[in-house]
Structure formats: C-alpha cells, structure tokens
C-alpha cells in the first residue's frame, strides 16, 4: 500500500509537459549539426591560415600534403 502510493505521487509530480514532437527534434538536430559543421569549417580555415603564415606547426599529414619532397626516400 505505501509503495503504490509513492509511485502514484511521483507520477503526478513530473508530467511530460515539455515533450517535443519528432519534427521539433529533427529541426533542432539539423540546426545543431549545421552549427557544429560551421565551427569545424571555421577551425579548419583558421588552421590553414596559421599554417600558411607559419605560426602553427604542421602535423605529419599536413606536412606530407604540403611538402611531399620531405618524405622522399629515393636518395638513400
């Protein structure tokens, strides 16, 4: 009797008044993905700019793509 009463009280305290529709969720998800994509593109643009000016050190992949002659082992 006491456990059933507790469950009944808990169920009434938190009704789902803030439930969203599938369309609302998909709209939010598209907006979130667009924002994340824009942030990644901006970070990539800044990284390329920093590499071009020489203020950022390149990683191995970037160095290979920009200056492949560094990895030429035919001389040895």
Backbone as numpy.savetxt, mean C-alpha at the origin, in Angstrom:
# Nx Ny Nz CAx CAy CAz Cx Cy Cz
-30.17 -19.26 32.99 -30.99 -18.07 32.99 -30.13 -16.81 32.99
-29.09 -16.74 33.77 -28.24 -15.57 33.85 -27.42 -15.37 32.57
-26.94 -16.47 31.98 -26.14 -16.37 30.76 -26.99 -15.90 29.59
-28.22 -16.38 29.52 -29.11 -15.98 28.43 -29.46 -14.49 28.54
-29.65 -14.04 29.76 -29.96 -12.63 29.98 -28.79 -11.75 29.54
-27.55 -12.17 29.86 -26.37 -11.41 29.48 -26.25 -11.33 27.95
-26.49 -12.43 27.25 -26.40 -12.43 25.79 -27.46 -11.51 25.20
-28.62 -11.50 25.74 -29.69 -10.64 25.27 -29.34 -9.17 25.45
-28.74 -8.82 26.57 -28.34 -7.43 26.81 -27.23 -7.01 25.86
-26.25 -7.88 25.64 -25.14 -7.55 24.76 -25.62 -7.37 23.32
-26.55 -8.16 22.89 -27.07 -8.05 21.54 -27.79 -6.73 21.31
-28.47 -6.20 22.32 -29.21 -4.96 22.16 -28.32 -3.72 22.28
-27.18 -3.86 22.94 -26.30 -2.71 23.16 -25.56 -2.30 21.89
-25.24 -3.24 21.01 -24.44 -2.95 19.83 -25.19 -3.31 18.55
-26.22 -2.58 18.20 -26.91 -2.89 16.94 -26.04 -2.47 15.76
-26.27 -3.04 14.60 -25.47 -2.75 13.41 -26.02 -1.54 12.69
-25.93 -0.40 13.31 -26.45 0.82 12.70 -25.47 1.44 11.73
-24.21 1.00 11.73 -23.21 1.55 10.83 -22.81 0.56 9.74
-23.69 -0.37 9.42 -23.40 -1.34 8.36 -23.36 -0.62 7.01
-22.47 -1.07 6.15 -22.34 -0.44 4.84 -22.79 -1.42 3.76
-23.14 -0.88 2.62 -23.56 -1.72 1.52 -22.33 -2.17 0.73
-22.55 -3.14 -0.13 -21.46 -3.64 -0.96 -20.95 -2.53 -1.88
-21.84 -1.73 -2.42 -21.43 -0.63 -3.30 -20.60 0.40 -2.55
-20.96 0.70 -1.31 -20.19 1.64 -0.51 -18.79 1.10 -0.24
-18.71 -0.21 0.07 -17.41 -0.82 0.32 -16.54 -0.78 -0.92
-17.11 -1.14 -2.08 -16.33 -1.14 -3.31 -15.87 0.27 -3.68
-16.71 1.26 -3.43 -16.32 2.64 -3.68 -15.15 3.04 -2.78
-15.24 2.69 -1.51 -14.16 2.99 -0.56 -12.88 2.28 -0.97
-13.00 1.01 -1.38 -11.84 0.22 -1.76 -11.16 0.81 -3.00
-11.95 1.23 -3.99 -11.38 1.85 -5.18 -10.64 3.13 -4.82
-11.23 3.93 -3.95 -10.59 5.18 -3.53 -9.30 4.90 -2.77
-9.33 3.91 -1.90 -8.14 3.55 -1.13 -7.03 3.05 -2.05
-7.38 2.21 -3.02 -6.39 1.70 -3.97 -5.82 2.82 -4.83
-6.67 3.76 -5.24 -6.21 4.88 -6.04 -5.24 5.75 -5.24
-5.55 6.00 -3.99 -4.66 6.79 -3.13 -3.31 6.09 -2.94
-3.35 4.78 -2.70 -2.12 4.02 -2.51 -1.29 4.03 -3.78
-1.95 3.89 -4.92 -1.25 3.91 -6.21 -0.60 5.27 -6.45
-1.30 6.33 -6.12 -0.76 7.68 -6.29 0.45 7.89 -5.38
0.38 7.40 -4.14 1.52 7.53 -3.23 2.73 6.76 -3.75
2.50 5.53 -4.26 3.61 4.74 -4.80 4.22 5.42 -6.02
3.39 5.98 -6.89 3.89 6.66 -8.08 4.71 7.89 -7.69
4.24 8.63 -6.71 4.97 9.82 -6.25 6.31 9.42 -5.63
6.33 8.35 -4.85 7.57 7.88 -4.24 8.55 7.41 -5.31
8.05 6.73 -6.33 8.92 6.27 -7.42 9.48 7.46 -8.19
8.64 8.47 -8.43 9.11 9.66 -9.14 10.20 10.37 -8.34
9.98 10.50 -7.03 10.99 11.15 -6.19 12.28 10.34 -6.15
12.16 9.02 -6.13 13.33 8.14 -6.10 14.13 8.31 -7.40
13.44 8.31 -8.53 14.11 8.50 -9.82 14.80 9.85 -9.88
14.14 10.87 -9.37 14.72 12.21 -9.35 15.97 12.25 -8.47
15.91 11.60 -7.32 17.05 11.58 -6.40 18.21 10.81 -7.01
17.93 9.74 -7.72 19.00 8.97 -8.36 19.62 9.79 -9.48
18.78 10.49 -10.24 19.29 11.30 -11.35 20.21 12.42 -10.85
19.89 13.00 -9.70 20.72 14.08 -9.17 21.90 13.55 -8.37
21.90 12.26 -8.05 23.00 11.67 -7.31 22.88 11.79 -5.81
21.71 12.18 -5.32 21.55 12.32 -3.87 21.14 11.02 -3.19
20.75 10.01 -3.96 20.37 8.73 -3.39 21.25 7.64 -3.98
21.62 6.69 -3.14 22.43 5.58 -3.60 21.54 4.55 -4.29
21.98 4.06 -5.45 21.20 3.07 -6.18 21.37 1.70 -5.57
20.30 0.89 -5.65 20.43 -0.50 -5.26 20.93 -1.29 -6.47
21.14 -2.58 -6.32 21.71 -3.39 -7.39 20.88 -3.40 -8.65
19.59 -3.54 -8.52 18.72 -3.57 -9.69 18.77 -2.24 -10.44
18.68 -1.15 -9.70 18.71 0.17 -10.33 20.04 0.41 -11.04
21.13 -0.01 -10.39 22.44 0.14 -11.00 22.56 -0.70 -12.26
22.05 -1.92 -12.23 22.09 -2.79 -13.40 21.28 -2.20 -14.56
20.13 -1.63 -14.26 19.30 -1.06 -15.31 19.88 0.23 -15.87
20.53 1.01 -15.02 21.05 2.30 -15.47 22.46 2.19 -16.05
23.31 1.36 -15.45 24.70 1.23 -15.90 25.08 -0.25 -15.98
24.61 -0.95 -17.00 24.88 -2.39 -17.09 26.35 -2.73 -17.32
27.14 -1.78 -17.82 28.54 -2.05 -18.05 29.29 -2.37 -16.76
28.75 -1.95 -15.63 29.39 -2.22 -14.33 29.43 -3.73 -14.07
28.46 -4.45 -14.60 28.34 -5.88 -14.34 28.91 -6.73 -15.46
29.63 -6.14 -16.39 30.20 -6.89 -17.51 31.44 -7.65 -17.04
31.38 -8.97 -17.05 32.49 -9.79 -16.58 33.31 -10.38 -17.72
33.14 -9.89 -18.93 33.88 -10.46 -20.05 35.35 -10.07 -20.00
35.72 -9.07 -19.23 37.11 -8.66 -19.13 37.94 -9.64 -18.31
37.30 -10.47 -17.49 38.05 -11.34 -16.58 38.22 -12.70 -17.15
